[in-house]
Amino acid sequence: MAIFWTVILGGIIVFIFRTWQRKCDDAEAFEWANRREPIIVKSEHAFDKTAEARANEYCQKLAAHGNKHLLNPDGTYAVWCVVYRANMDIFKDVQALEQNHSRWYDAVTAEMAQRKADWIAKKSGYIRAAAGQAFAGQVRYNQN
């Protein structure tokens, strides 16, 4: 009898775990399929070698989940990767590098925020223009 209950309990635990895992996978797929704002990837430190790989991974996930919201007309996705390249001067102190990256990071953050706002405004303009052309099969005519 104890073996029976152990098998039942084990089956319930496996069922709950697989259901939970499926929900997590569905939530992740939903996120990648429905993301509507550009993804910005920045170098997190002066020698970050992972930024380009992360950007490529995000593009692959967007493509795998069929995201059409971030698809550009040229077939690429709106994943913006900004990489800091450290120019090492052998005659200068290395401590200045941290300050350079910090200033660069702040400047890129501001620039990307503006670029993202411009992108959203442009996309919103397309939506407004399309909504003004036809709605539910009706055509809008100017009354001039």
N, CA, C and O atoms as CSV, one atom per row, in Angstrom:
chain,resi,resn,atom,element,x,y,z
A,1,MET,N,N,0.817,-1.194,0.000
A,1,MET,CA,C,0.000,0.000,0.000
A,1,MET,C,C,0.869,1.271,0.000
A,1,MET,O,O,0.528,2.272,-0.629
A,2,ALA,N,N,1.987,1.204,0.712
A,2,ALA,CA,C,2.878,2.355,0.773
A,2,ALA,C,C,3.483,2.644,-0.604
A,2,ALA,O,O,3.686,3.802,-0.968
A,3,ILE,N,N,3.766,1.588,-1.360
A,3,ILE,CA,C,4.318,1.779,-2.706
A,3,ILE,C,C,3.293,2.478,-3.596
A,3,ILE,O,O,3.648,3.347,-4.392
A,4,PHE,N,N,2.030,2.101,-3.463
A,4,PHE,CA,C,0.956,2.716,-4.242
A,4,PHE,C,C,0.901,4.218,-3.991
A,4,PHE,O,O,0.849,5.003,-4.937
A,5,TRP,N,N,0.914,4.620,-2.728
A,5,TRP,CA,C,0.839,6.046,-2.392
A,5,TRP,C,C,2.102,6.800,-2.799
A,5,TRP,O,O,2.045,7.976,-3.158
A,6,THR,N,N,3.232,6.117,-2.739
A,6,THR,CA,C,4.481,6.734,-3.181
A,6,THR,C,C,4.440,7.011,-4.681
A,6,THR,O,O,4.853,8.080,-5.130
A,7,VAL,N,N,3.941,6.046,-5.455
A,7,VAL,CA,C,3.817,6.221,-6.906
A,7,VAL,C,C,2.824,7.338,-7.226
A,7,VAL,O,O,3.088,8.171,-8.094
A,8,ILE,N,N,1.686,7.361,-6.532
A,8,ILE,CA,C,0.674,8.409,-6.752
A,8,ILE,C,C,1.259,9.780,-6.413
A,8,ILE,O,O,1.125,10.720,-7.197
A,9,LEU,N,N,1.904,9.900,-5.259
A,9,LEU,CA,C,2.496,11.159,-4.846
A,9,LEU,C,C,3.592,11.595,-5.821
A,9,LEU,O,O,3.677,12.769,-6.182
A,10,GLY,N,N,4.413,10.660,-6.235
A,10,GLY,CA,C,5.460,10.971,-7.221
A,10,GLY,C,C,4.854,11.444,-8.539
A,10,GLY,O,O,5.358,12.391,-9.143
A,11,GLY,N,N,3.793,10.807,-8.986
A,11,GLY,CA,C,3.111,11.218,-10.215
A,11,GLY,C,C,2.527,12.618,-10.098
A,11,GLY,O,O,2.597,13.403,-11.044
A,12,ILE,N,N,1.957,12.931,-8.952
A,12,ILE,CA,C,1.395,14.266,-8.729
A,12,ILE,C,C,2.502,15.319,-8.749
A,12,ILE,O,O,2.339,16.387,-9.339
A,13,ILE,N,N,3.625,15.014,-8.105
A,13,ILE,CA,C,4.749,15.954,-8.080
A,13,ILE,C,C,5.282,16.190,-9.491
A,13,ILE,O,O,5.551,17.331,-9.866
A,14,VAL,N,N,5.436,15.125,-10.274
A,14,VAL,CA,C,5.918,15.263,-11.657
A,14,VAL,C,C,4.913,16.069,-12.483
A,14,VAL,O,O,5.308,16.931,-13.268
A,15,PHE,N,N,3.618,15.795,-12.312
A,15,PHE,CA,C,2.585,16.532,-13.047
A,15,PHE,C,C,2.626,18.024,-12.711
A,15,PHE,O,O,2.564,18.867,-13.606
A,16,ILE,N,N,2.729,18.342,-11.437
A,16,ILE,CA,C,2.777,19.749,-11.021
A,16,ILE,C,C,4.030,20.428,-11.559
A,16,ILE,O,O,3.955,21.555,-12.050
A,17,PHE,N,N,5.176,19.765,-11.477
A,17,PHE,CA,C,6.417,20.345,-11.968
A,17,PHE,C,C,6.361,20.595,-13.472
A,17,PHE,O,O,6.763,21.663,-13.934
A,18,ARG,N,N,5.871,19.629,-14.238
A,18,ARG,CA,C,5.796,19.797,-15.695
A,18,ARG,C,C,4.787,20.871,-16.088
A,18,ARG,O,O,5.018,21.621,-17.037
A,19,THR,N,N,3.681,20.948,-15.372
A,19,THR,CA,C,2.697,22.007,-15.639
A,19,THR,C,C,3.288,23.368,-15.353
A,19,THR,O,O,3.112,24.302,-16.135
A,20,TRP,N,N,3.986,23.490,-14.241
A,20,TRP,CA,C,4.635,24.751,-13.883
A,20,TRP,C,C,5.691,25.122,-14.924
A,20,TRP,O,O,5.778,26.283,-15.324
A,21,GLN,N,N,6.489,24.160,-15.363
A,21,GLN,CA,C,7.520,24.407,-16.365
A,21,GLN,C,C,6.893,24.836,-17.688
A,21,GLN,O,O,7.410,25.733,-18.354
A,22,ARG,N,N,5.792,24.210,-18.075
A,22,ARG,CA,C,5.106,24.576,-19.305
A,22,ARG,C,C,4.575,26.007,-19.228
A,22,ARG,O,O,4.650,26.758,-20.200
A,23,LYS,N,N,4.040,26.373,-18.071
A,23,LYS,CA,C,3.551,27.759,-17.880
A,23,LYS,C,C,4.699,28.755,-17.988
A,23,LYS,O,O,4.537,29.815,-18.592
A,24,CYS,N,N,5.843,28.434,-17.420
A,24,CYS,CA,C,7.010,29.317,-17.519
A,24,CYS,C,C,7.464,29.445,-18.969
A,24,CYS,O,O,7.784,30.545,-19.420
A,25,ASP,N,N,7.497,28.333,-19.706
A,25,ASP,CA,C,7.887,28.372,-21.117
A,25,ASP,C,C,6.889,29.178,-21.938
A,25,ASP,O,O,7.283,29.941,-22.820
A,26,ASP,N,N,5.593,29.011,-21.651
A,26,ASP,CA,C,4.564,29.775,-22.367
A,26,ASP,C,C,4.683,31.262,-22.076
A,26,ASP,O,O,4.509,32.083,-22.976
A,27,ALA,N,N,4.977,31.620,-20.830
A,27,ALA,CA,C,5.129,33.027,-20.467
A,27,ALA,C,C,6.328,33.638,-21.187
A,27,ALA,O,O,6.255,34.773,-21.658
A,28,GLU,N,N,7.418,32.900,-21.276
A,28,GLU,CA,C,8.593,33.403,-21.980
A,28,GLU,C,C,8.309,33.558,-23.472
A,28,GLU,O,O,8.689,34.561,-24.076
A,29,ALA,N,N,7.647,32.574,-24.063
A,29,ALA,CA,C,7.298,32.664,-25.482
A,29,ALA,C,C,6.367,33.844,-25.734
A,29,ALA,O,O,6.519,34.555,-26.727
A,30,PHE,N,N,5.416,34.052,-24.849
A,30,PHE,CA,C,4.493,35.181,-24.982
A,30,PHE,C,C,5.244,36.506,-24.919
A,30,PHE,O,O,4.945,37.426,-25.681
A,31,GLU,N,N,6.214,36.607,-24.019
A,31,GLU,CA,C,7.023,37.826,-23.895
A,31,GLU,C,C,7.778,38.114,-25.182
A,31,GLU,O,O,7.750,39.243,-25.672
A,32,TRP,N,N,8.455,37.114,-25.741
A,32,TRP,CA,C,9.239,37.331,-26.954
A,32,TRP,C,C,8.351,37.600,-28.156
A,32,TRP,O,O,8.725,38.388,-29.024
A,33,ALA,N,N,7.193,36.972,-28.233
A,33,ALA,CA,C,6.297,37.152,-29.383
A,33,ALA,C,C,5.599,38.505,-29.372
A,33,ALA,O,O,5.257,39.029,-30.432
A,34,ASN,N,N,5.383,39.077,-28.196
A,34,ASN,CA,C,4.581,40.289,-28.094
A,34,ASN,C,C,5.344,41.525,-27.661
A,34,ASN,O,O,4.734,42.557,-27.380
A,35,ARG,N,N,6.641,41.446,-27.601
A,35,ARG,CA,C,7.428,42.622,-27.222
A,35,ARG,C,C,7.261,43.703,-28.282
A,35,ARG,O,O,7.371,43.434,-29.478
A,36,ARG,N,N,6.991,44.939,-27.831
A,36,ARG,CA,C,6.659,45.992,-28.778
A,36,ARG,C,C,7.640,47.173,-28.767
A,36,ARG,O,O,7.497,48.086,-29.580
A,37,GLU,N,N,8.600,47.175,-27.895
A,37,GLU,CA,C,9.573,48.265,-27.842
A,37,GLU,C,C,10.964,47.704,-28.086
A,37,GLU,O,O,11.261,46.577,-27.688
A,38,PRO,N,N,11.816,48.483,-28.738
A,38,PRO,CA,C,13.164,47.994,-29.056
A,38,PRO,C,C,13.930,47.529,-27.825
A,38,PRO,O,O,13.752,48.042,-26.720
A,39,ILE,N,N,14.772,46.559,-28.050
A,39,ILE,CA,C,15.640,46.044,-26.991
A,39,ILE,C,C,16.996,46.719,-27.145
A,39,ILE,O,O,17.571,46.733,-28.233
A,40,ILE,N,N,17.497,47.272,-26.061
A,40,ILE,CA,C,18.777,47.976,-26.084
A,40,ILE,C,C,19.795,47.161,-25.296
A,40,ILE,O,O,19.585,46.844,-24.125
A,41,VAL,N,N,20.886,46.832,-25.946
A,41,VAL,CA,C,21.968,46.074,-25.314
A,41,VAL,C,C,23.196,46.974,-25.275
A,41,VAL,O,O,23.664,47.449,-26.310
A,42,LYS,N,N,23.713,47.204,-24.066
A,42,LYS,CA,C,24.887,48.067,-23.888
A,42,LYS,C,C,25.987,47.295,-23.178
A,42,LYS,O,O,25.724,46.376,-22.404
A,43,SER,N,N,27.212,47.682,-23.453
A,43,SER,CA,C,28.342,47.112,-22.713
A,43,SER,C,C,28.211,47.525,-21.253
A,43,SER,O,O,28.114,48.714,-20.947
A,44,GLU,N,N,28.207,46.567,-20.372
A,44,GLU,CA,C,28.023,46.849,-18.953
A,44,GLU,C,C,29.298,47.306,-18.267
A,44,GLU,O,O,29.246,47.927,-17.205
A,45,HIS,N,N,30.431,47.006,-18.860
A,45,HIS,CA,C,31.708,47.461,-18.328
A,45,HIS,C,C,32.673,47.604,-19.498
A,45,HIS,O,O,32.351,47.221,-20.623
A,46,ALA,N,N,33.826,48.140,-19.241
A,46,ALA,CA,C,34.754,48.494,-20.311
A,46,ALA,C,C,35.203,47.303,-21.156
A,46,ALA,O,O,35.521,47.473,-22.333
A,47,PHE,N,N,35.234,46.125,-20.589
A,47,PHE,CA,C,35.710,44.952,-21.327
A,47,PHE,C,C,34.626,43.891,-21.461
A,47,PHE,O,O,34.916,42.694,-21.455
A,48,ASP,N,N,33.390,44.329,-21.582
A,48,ASP,CA,C,32.255,43.430,-21.750
A,48,ASP,C,C,32.288,42.826,-23.147
A,48,ASP,O,O,32.094,43.531,-24.138
A,49,LYS,N,N,32.531,41.535,-23.225
A,49,LYS,CA,C,32.607,40.849,-24.508
A,49,LYS,C,C,31.320,40.104,-24.834
A,49,LYS,O,O,31.268,39.363,-25.815
A,50,THR,N,N,30.278,40.291,-24.022
A,50,THR,CA,C,29.044,39.531,-24.208
A,50,THR,C,C,27.924,40.330,-24.852
A,50,THR,O,O,26.881,39.756,-25.162
A,51,ALA,N,N,28.091,41.618,-25.065
A,51,ALA,CA,C,26.994,42.457,-25.560
A,51,ALA,C,C,26.506,42.002,-26.935
A,51,ALA,O,O,25.301,41.868,-27.145
A,52,GLU,N,N,27.410,41.767,-27.861
A,52,GLU,CA,C,27.013,41.354,-29.203
A,52,GLU,C,C,26.362,39.978,-29.194
A,52,GLU,O,O,25.409,39.742,-29.937
A,53,ALA,N,N,26.857,39.077,-28.369
A,53,ALA,CA,C,26.261,37.744,-28.277
A,53,ALA,C,C,24.841,37.823,-27.705
A,53,ALA,O,O,23.947,37.114,-28.168
A,54,ARG,N,N,24.632,38.684,-26.699
A,54,ARG,CA,C,23.288,38.873,-26.137
A,54,ARG,C,C,22.341,39.444,-27.177
A,54,ARG,O,O,21.196,39.003,-27.282
A,55,ALA,N,N,22.803,40.421,-27.946
A,55,ALA,CA,C,21.958,41.019,-28.988
A,55,ALA,C,C,21.569,39.972,-30.033
A,55,ALA,O,O,20.415,39.924,-30.458
A,56,ASN,N,N,22.515,39.139,-30.446
A,56,ASN,CA,C,22.215,38.071,-31.408
A,56,ASN,C,C,21.226,37.066,-30.829
A,56,ASN,O,O,20.329,36.596,-31.529
A,57,GLU,N,N,21.392,36.741,-29.561
A,57,GLU,CA,C,20.475,35.813,-28.892
A,57,GLU,C,C,19.058,36.393,-28.869
A,57,GLU,O,O,18.093,35.671,-29.121
A,58,TYR,N,N,18.926,37.678,-28.573
A,58,TYR,CA,C,17.604,38.315,-28.543
A,58,TYR,C,C,16.960,38.295,-29.925
A,58,TYR,O,O,15.761,38.045,-30.048
A,59,CYS,N,N,17.749,38.557,-30.964
A,59,CYS,CA,C,17.213,38.510,-32.331
A,59,CYS,C,C,16.727,37.108,-32.678
A,59,CYS,O,O,15.677,36.948,-33.301
A,60,GLN,N,N,17.487,36.097,-32.277
A,60,GLN,CA,C,17.088,34.718,-32.538
A,60,GLN,C,C,15.801,34.367,-31.807
A,60,GLN,O,O,14.940,33.684,-32.363
A,61,LYS,N,N,15.658,34.828,-30.564
A,61,LYS,CA,C,14.443,34.548,-29.804
A,61,LYS,C,C,13.237,35.265,-30.408
A,61,LYS,O,O,12.149,34.694,-30.474
A,62,LEU,N,N,13.420,36.504,-30.848
A,62,LEU,CA,C,12.329,37.236,-31.496
A,62,LEU,C,C,11.896,36.516,-32.770
A,62,LEU,O,O,10.701,36.388,-33.039
A,63,ALA,N,N,12.864,36.048,-33.550
A,63,ALA,CA,C,12.552,35.334,-34.788
A,63,ALA,C,C,11.889,33.990,-34.496
A,63,ALA,O,O,10.926,33.615,-35.164
A,64,ALA,N,N,12.398,33.272,-33.510
A,64,ALA,CA,C,11.855,31.954,-33.179
A,64,ALA,C,C,10.407,32.035,-32.711
A,64,ALA,O,O,9.625,31.115,-32.953
A,65,HIS,N,N,10.049,33.119,-32.050
A,65,HIS,CA,C,8.690,33.265,-31.526
A,65,HIS,C,C,7.806,34.110,-32.444
A,65,HIS,O,O,6.668,34.423,-32.095
A,66,GLY,N,N,8.327,34.476,-33.611
A,66,GLY,CA,C,7.512,35.150,-34.622
A,66,GLY,C,C,7.082,36.565,-34.283
A,66,GLY,O,O,5.975,36.979,-34.629
A,67,ASN,N,N,7.941,37.308,-33.612
A,67,ASN,CA,C,7.597,38.690,-33.268
A,67,ASN,C,C,7.579,39.547,-34.534
A,67,ASN,O,O,8.590,39.662,-35.227
A,68,LYS,N,N,6.429,40.144,-34.828
A,68,LYS,CA,C,6.297,41.013,-35.990
A,68,LYS,C,C,6.333,42.488,-35.599
A,68,LYS,O,O,6.446,43.352,-36.468
A,69,HIS,N,N,6.239,42.787,-34.310
A,69,HIS,CA,C,6.199,44.169,-33.839
A,69,HIS,C,C,7.557,44.852,-33.959
A,69,HIS,O,O,7.624,46.056,-34.208
A,70,LEU,N,N,8.629,44.102,-33.785
A,70,LEU,CA,C,9.972,44.681,-33.821
A,70,LEU,C,C,10.706,44.382,-35.125
A,70,LEU,O,O,11.899,44.659,-35.248
A,71,LEU,N,N,10.000,43.824,-36.085
A,71,LEU,CA,C,10.618,43.476,-37.363
A,71,LEU,C,C,10.732,44.725,-38.232
A,71,LEU,O,O,9.738,45.401,-38.496
A,72,ASN,N,N,11.931,45.017,-38.665
A,72,ASN,CA,C,12.184,46.161,-39.541
A,72,ASN,C,C,11.877,45.777,-40.986
A,72,ASN,O,O,11.852,44.590,-41.310
A,73,PRO,N,N,11.643,46.754,-41.859
A,73,PRO,CA,C,11.367,46.441,-43.271
A,73,PRO,C,C,12.482,45.644,-43.955
A,73,PRO,O,O,12.220,44.902,-44.901
A,74,ASP,N,N,13.726,45.796,-43.480
A,74,ASP,CA,C,14.836,45.065,-44.101
A,74,ASP,C,C,14.998,43.640,-43.554
A,74,ASP,O,O,15.936,42.939,-43.932
A,75,GLY,N,N,14.092,43.209,-42.668
A,75,GLY,CA,C,14.135,41.849,-42.149
A,75,GLY,C,C,14.911,41.682,-40.859
A,75,GLY,O,O,14.957,40.581,-40.309
A,76,THR,N,N,15.524,42.749,-40.362
A,76,THR,CA,C,16.223,42.684,-39.086
A,76,THR,C,C,15.257,43.072,-37.971
A,76,THR,O,O,14.150,43.546,-38.227
A,77,TYR,N,N,15.694,42.865,-36.736
A,77,TYR,CA,C,14.862,43.220,-35.590
A,77,TYR,C,C,15.396,44.466,-34.916
A,77,TYR,O,O,16.580,44.785,-35.025
A,78,ALA,N,N,14.515,45.171,-34.217
A,78,ALA,CA,C,14.890,46.394,-33.501
A,78,ALA,C,C,15.575,46.027,-32.188
A,78,ALA,O,O,15.032,46.243,-31.105
A,79,VAL,N,N,16.758,45.477,-32.304
A,79,VAL,CA,C,17.628,45.194,-31.168
A,79,VAL,C,C,18.875,46.029,-31.400
A,79,VAL,O,O,19.648,45.782,-32.326
A,80,TRP,N,N,19.054,47.021,-30.540
A,80,TRP,CA,C,20.150,47.971,-30.724
A,80,TRP,C,C,21.292,47.602,-29.781
A,80,TRP,O,O,21.125,47.565,-28.562
A,81,CYS,N,N,22.433,47.337,-30.361
A,81,CYS,CA,C,23.607,46.936,-29.583
A,81,CYS,C,C,24.647,48.047,-29.660
A,81,CYS,O,O,25.067,48.449,-30.745
A,82,VAL,N,N,25.054,48.534,-28.494
A,82,VAL,CA,C,26.057,49.586,-28.409
A,82,VAL,C,C,27.211,49.029,-27.585
A,82,VAL,O,O,27.045,48.661,-26.422
A,83,VAL,N,N,28.382,48.974,-28.211
A,83,VAL,CA,C,29.538,48.338,-27.577
A,83,VAL,C,C,30.604,49.382,-27.295
A,83,VAL,O,O,30.955,50.183,-28.161
A,84,TYR,N,N,31.104,49.361,-26.088
A,84,TYR,CA,C,32.211,50.247,-25.690
A,84,TYR,C,C,33.519,49.573,-26.071
A,84,TYR,O,O,33.772,48.424,-25.709
A,85,ARG,N,N,34.332,50.296,-26.798
A,85,ARG,CA,C,35.657,49.785,-27.155
A,85,ARG,C,C,36.702,50.596,-26.410
A,85,ARG,O,O,36.807,51.809,-26.589
A,86,ALA,N,N,37.456,49.930,-25.592
A,86,ALA,CA,C,38.482,50.605,-24.795
A,86,ALA,C,C,39.753,50.759,-25.621
A,86,ALA,O,O,40.303,49.786,-26.137
A,87,ASN,N,N,40.197,51.983,-25.729
A,87,ASN,CA,C,41.474,52.263,-26.381
A,87,ASN,C,C,42.524,52.417,-25.289
A,87,ASN,O,O,42.570,53.426,-24.585
A,88,MET,N,N,43.336,51.431,-25.169
A,88,MET,CA,C,44.340,51.420,-24.111
A,88,MET,C,C,45.594,52.165,-24.561
A,88,MET,O,O,46.227,51.803,-25.553
A,89,ASP,N,N,45.935,53.200,-23.823
A,89,ASP,CA,C,47.170,53.943,-24.063
A,89,ASP,C,C,48.206,53.431,-23.064
A,89,ASP,O,O,48.001,53.516,-21.853
A,90,ILE,N,N,49.294,52.911,-23.563
A,90,ILE,CA,C,50.277,52.304,-22.658
A,90,ILE,C,C,50.992,53.335,-21.796
A,90,ILE,O,O,51.664,52.964,-20.834
A,91,PHE,N,N,50.864,54.614,-22.114
A,91,PHE,CA,C,51.552,55.644,-21.347
A,91,PHE,C,C,50.651,56.335,-20.324
A,91,PHE,O,O,51.124,57.169,-19.552
A,92,LYS,N,N,49.340,55.994,-20.307
A,92,LYS,CA,C,48.428,56.651,-19.376
A,92,LYS,C,C,47.985,55.674,-18.291
A,92,LYS,O,O,48.110,54.456,-18.424
A,93,ASP,N,N,47.469,56.251,-17.223
A,93,ASP,CA,C,47.008,55.477,-16.092
A,93,ASP,C,C,45.739,54.702,-16.457
A,93,ASP,O,O,44.876,55.225,-17.162
A,94,VAL,N,N,45.623,53.480,-15.990
A,94,VAL,CA,C,44.474,52.637,-16.280
A,94,VAL,C,C,43.220,53.115,-15.539
A,94,VAL,O,O,42.112,52.829,-15.991
A,95,GLN,N,N,43.354,53.821,-14.435
A,95,GLN,CA,C,42.196,54.255,-13.659
A,95,GLN,C,C,41.271,55.170,-14.451
A,95,GLN,O,O,40.074,55.219,-14.167
A,96,ALA,N,N,41.783,55.883,-15.418
A,96,ALA,CA,C,40.949,56.783,-16.223
A,96,ALA,C,C,39.939,56.013,-17.063
A,96,ALA,O,O,38.927,56.579,-17.478
A,97,LEU,N,N,40.191,54.745,-17.319
A,97,LEU,CA,C,39.305,53.932,-18.144
A,97,LEU,C,C,37.921,53.807,-17.523
A,97,LEU,O,O,36.922,53.885,-18.238
A,98,GLU,N,N,37.837,53.617,-16.221
A,98,GLU,CA,C,36.552,53.478,-15.537
A,98,GLU,C,C,35.710,54.744,-15.702
A,98,GLU,O,O,34.506,54.662,-15.943
A,99,GLN,N,N,36.329,55.891,-15.575
A,99,GLN,CA,C,35.609,57.156,-15.739
A,99,GLN,C,C,35.145,57.327,-17.185
A,99,GLN,O,O,34.045,57.824,-17.424
A,100,ASN,N,N,35.960,56.926,-18.138
A,100,ASN,CA,C,35.573,57.032,-19.541
A,100,ASN,C,C,34.345,56.170,-19.831
A,100,ASN,O,O,33.413,56.618,-20.498
A,101,HIS,N,N,34.346,54.943,-19.334
A,101,HIS,CA,C,33.200,54.062,-19.563
A,101,HIS,C,C,31.955,54.608,-18.875
A,101,HIS,O,O,30.861,54.540,-19.436
A,102,SER,N,N,32.102,55.137,-17.694
A,102,SER,CA,C,30.955,55.677,-16.971
A,102,SER,C,C,30.322,56.831,-17.737
A,102,SER,O,O,29.099,56.892,-17.859
A,103,ARG,N,N,31.131,57.740,-18.249
A,103,ARG,CA,C,30.611,58.860,-19.041
A,103,ARG,C,C,29.983,58.366,-20.335
A,103,ARG,O,O,28.920,58.836,-20.741
A,104,TRP,N,N,30.654,57.413,-20.980
A,104,TRP,CA,C,30.115,56.827,-22.208
A,104,TRP,C,C,28.764,56.180,-21.936
A,104,TRP,O,O,27.820,56.373,-22.701
A,105,TYR,N,N,28.664,55.420,-20.859
A,105,TYR,CA,C,27.426,54.708,-20.509
A,105,TYR,C,C,26.284,55.701,-20.289
A,105,TYR,O,O,25.173,55.479,-20.771
A,106,ASP,N,N,26.545,56.785,-19.571
A,106,ASP,CA,C,25.519,57.799,-19.335
A,106,ASP,C,C,25.084,58.455,-20.644
A,106,ASP,O,O,23.892,58.672,-20.862
A,107,ALA,N,N,26.032,58.768,-21.506
A,107,ALA,CA,C,25.711,59.394,-22.793
A,107,ALA,C,C,24.896,58.447,-23.674
A,107,ALA,O,O,23.932,58.862,-24.317
A,108,VAL,N,N,25.290,57.178,-23.698
A,108,VAL,CA,C,24.565,56.188,-24.508
A,108,VAL,C,C,23.163,55.969,-23.959
A,108,VAL,O,O,22.215,55.819,-24.730
A,109,THR,N,N,23.020,55.948,-22.650
A,109,THR,CA,C,21.696,55.773,-22.043
A,109,THR,C,C,20.760,56.904,-22.462
A,109,THR,O,O,19.609,56.657,-22.821
A,110,ALA,N,N,21.243,58.124,-22.419
A,110,ALA,CA,C,20.423,59.269,-22.842
A,110,ALA,C,C,20.114,59.204,-24.332
A,110,ALA,O,O,18.982,59.454,-24.747
A,111,GLU,N,N,21.111,58.869,-25.128
A,111,GLU,CA,C,20.908,58.786,-26.579
A,111,GLU,C,C,19.914,57.686,-26.942
A,111,GLU,O,O,19.056,57.885,-27.802
A,112,MET,N,N,20.024,56.532,-26.295
A,112,MET,CA,C,19.119,55.425,-26.582
A,112,MET,C,C,17.694,55.734,-26.120
A,112,MET,O,O,16.734,55.312,-26.766
A,113,ALA,N,N,17.544,56.455,-25.026
A,113,ALA,CA,C,16.207,56.859,-24.568
A,113,ALA,C,C,15.551,57.756,-25.612
A,113,ALA,O,O,14.367,57.603,-25.909
A,114,GLN,N,N,16.314,58.684,-26.165
A,114,GLN,CA,C,15.772,59.568,-27.205
A,114,GLN,C,C,15.465,58.788,-28.479
A,114,GLN,O,O,14.425,58.995,-29.106
A,115,ARG,N,N,16.360,57.904,-28.853
A,115,ARG,CA,C,16.150,57.092,-30.059
A,115,ARG,C,C,14.917,56.206,-29.906
A,115,ARG,O,O,14.143,56.041,-30.848
A,116,LYS,N,N,14.740,55.639,-28.716
A,116,LYS,CA,C,13.574,54.800,-28.451
A,116,LYS,C,C,12.292,55.625,-28.514
A,116,LYS,O,O,11.295,55.168,-29.074
A,117,ALA,N,N,12.301,56.832,-27.949
A,117,ALA,CA,C,11.132,57.716,-28.003
A,117,ALA,C,C,10.805,58.071,-29.451
A,117,ALA,O,O,9.633,58.095,-29.828
A,118,ASP,N,N,11.818,58.346,-30.263
A,118,ASP,CA,C,11.606,58.645,-31.677
A,118,ASP,C,C,11.019,57.433,-32.405
A,118,ASP,O,O,10.128,57.578,-33.242
A,119,TRP,N,N,11.517,56.253,-32.088
A,119,TRP,CA,C,11.035,55.016,-32.714
A,119,TRP,C,C,9.566,54.800,-32.377
A,119,TRP,O,O,8.767,54.473,-33.255
A,120,ILE,N,N,9.208,54.981,-31.105
A,120,ILE,CA,C,7.818,54.795,-30.682
A,120,ILE,C,C,6.920,55.827,-31.358
A,120,ILE,O,O,5.815,55.492,-31.786
A,121,ALA,N,N,7.376,57.075,-31.461
A,121,ALA,CA,C,6.580,58.115,-32.120
A,121,ALA,C,C,6.376,57.781,-33.595
A,121,ALA,O,O,5.291,57.986,-34.139
A,122,LYS,N,N,7.419,57.267,-34.238
A,122,LYS,CA,C,7.307,56.899,-35.651
A,122,LYS,C,C,6.310,55.764,-35.840
A,122,LYS,O,O,5.460,55.827,-36.729
A,123,LYS,N,N,6.406,54.729,-35.011
A,123,LYS,CA,C,5.475,53.606,-35.091
A,123,LYS,C,C,4.047,54.050,-34.794
A,123,LYS,O,O,3.108,53.605,-35.455
A,124,SER,N,N,3.881,54.922,-33.806
A,124,SER,CA,C,2.552,55.430,-33.470
A,124,SER,C,C,1.979,56.226,-34.631
A,124,SER,O,O,0.775,56.179,-34.884
A,125,GLY,N,N,2.826,56.951,-35.335
A,125,GLY,CA,C,2.386,57.689,-36.512
A,125,GLY,C,C,1.865,56.762,-37.592
A,125,GLY,O,O,0.874,57.074,-38.252
A,126,TYR,N,N,2.527,55.616,-37.782
A,126,TYR,CA,C,2.043,54.640,-38.759
A,126,TYR,C,C,0.658,54.139,-38.368
A,126,TYR,O,O,-0.227,53.990,-39.211
A,127,ILE,N,N,0.487,53.883,-37.077
A,127,ILE,CA,C,-0.797,53.360,-36.601
A,127,ILE,C,C,-1.900,54.400,-36.792
A,127,ILE,O,O,-2.994,54.074,-37.252
A,128,ARG,N,N,-1.606,55.657,-36.437
A,128,ARG,CA,C,-2.606,56.714,-36.617
A,128,ARG,C,C,-2.948,56.896,-38.085
A,128,ARG,O,O,-4.114,57.081,-38.431
A,129,ALA,N,N,-1.945,56.846,-38.950
A,129,ALA,CA,C,-2.187,57.009,-40.385
A,129,ALA,C,C,-3.036,55.856,-40.922
A,129,ALA,O,O,-3.958,56.073,-41.708
A,130,ALA,N,N,-2.724,54.636,-40.497
A,130,ALA,CA,C,-3.491,53.476,-40.954
A,130,ALA,C,C,-4.911,53.520,-40.415
A,130,ALA,O,O,-5.852,53.151,-41.118
A,131,ALA,N,N,-5.076,53.967,-39.174
A,131,ALA,CA,C,-6.416,54.046,-38.594
A,131,ALA,C,C,-7.245,55.118,-39.290
A,131,ALA,O,O,-8.466,54.991,-39.377
A,132,GLY,N,N,-6.606,56.165,-39.783
A,132,GLY,CA,C,-7.325,57.209,-40.486
A,132,GLY,C,C,-7.742,56.800,-41.879
A,132,GLY,O,O,-8.659,57.392,-42.447
A,133,GLN,N,N,-7.085,55.796,-42.443
A,133,GLN,CA,C,-7.406,55.356,-43.798
A,133,GLN,C,C,-8.655,54.472,-43.838
A,133,GLN,O,O,-9.551,54.688,-44.654
A,134,ALA,N,N,-8.704,53.502,-42.973
A,134,ALA,CA,C,-9.845,52.582,-43.007
A,134,ALA,C,C,-10.074,52.021,-41.621
A,134,ALA,O,O,-9.131,51.729,-40.884
A,135,PHE,N,N,-11.331,51.875,-41.281
A,135,PHE,CA,C,-11.690,51.265,-40.001
A,135,PHE,C,C,-12.904,50.387,-40.232
A,135,PHE,O,O,-13.958,50.877,-40.638
A,136,ALA,N,N,-12.771,49.133,-39.984
A,136,ALA,CA,C,-13.867,48.169,-40.127
A,136,ALA,C,C,-14.477,48.220,-41.531
A,136,ALA,O,O,-15.695,48.145,-41.691
A,137,GLY,N,N,-13.620,48.348,-42.539
A,137,GLY,CA,C,-14.100,48.340,-43.908
A,137,GLY,C,C,-14.629,49.684,-44.388
A,137,GLY,O,O,-15.038,49.805,-45.542
A,138,GLN,N,N,-14.629,50.681,-43.538
A,138,GLN,CA,C,-15.114,52.006,-43.929
A,138,GLN,C,C,-13.942,52.836,-44.419
A,138,GLN,O,O,-12.826,52.698,-43.918
A,139,VAL,N,N,-14.185,53.683,-45.377
A,139,VAL,CA,C,-13.155,54.538,-45.924
A,139,VAL,C,C,-13.464,55.972,-45.535
A,139,VAL,O,O,-14.611,56.411,-45.610
A,140,ARG,N,N,-12.452,56.687,-45.125
A,140,ARG,CA,C,-12.626,58.074,-44.705
A,140,ARG,C,C,-12.424,58.990,-45.907
A,140,ARG,O,O,-11.442,58.865,-46.639
A,141,TYR,N,N,-13.357,59.906,-46.100
A,141,TYR,CA,C,-13.256,60.864,-47.201
A,141,TYR,C,C,-13.138,62.253,-46.626
A,141,TYR,O,O,-13.780,62.572,-45.625
A,142,ASN,N,N,-12.323,63.083,-47.249
A,142,ASN,CA,C,-12.206,64.473,-46.824
A,142,ASN,C,C,-13.434,65.241,-47.301
A,142,ASN,O,O,-13.918,65.032,-48.413
A,143,GLN,N,N,-13.919,66.115,-46.462
A,143,GLN,CA,C,-15.116,66.884,-46.756
A,143,GLN,C,C,-14.766,68.300,-47.154
A,143,GLN,O,O,-15.538,69.209,-46.849
A,144,ASN,N,N,-13.664,68.539,-47.809
A,144,ASN,CA,C,-13.243,69.903,-48.189
A,144,ASN,C,C,-14.004,70.438,-49.367
A,144,ASN,O,O,-13.763,71.565,-49.798
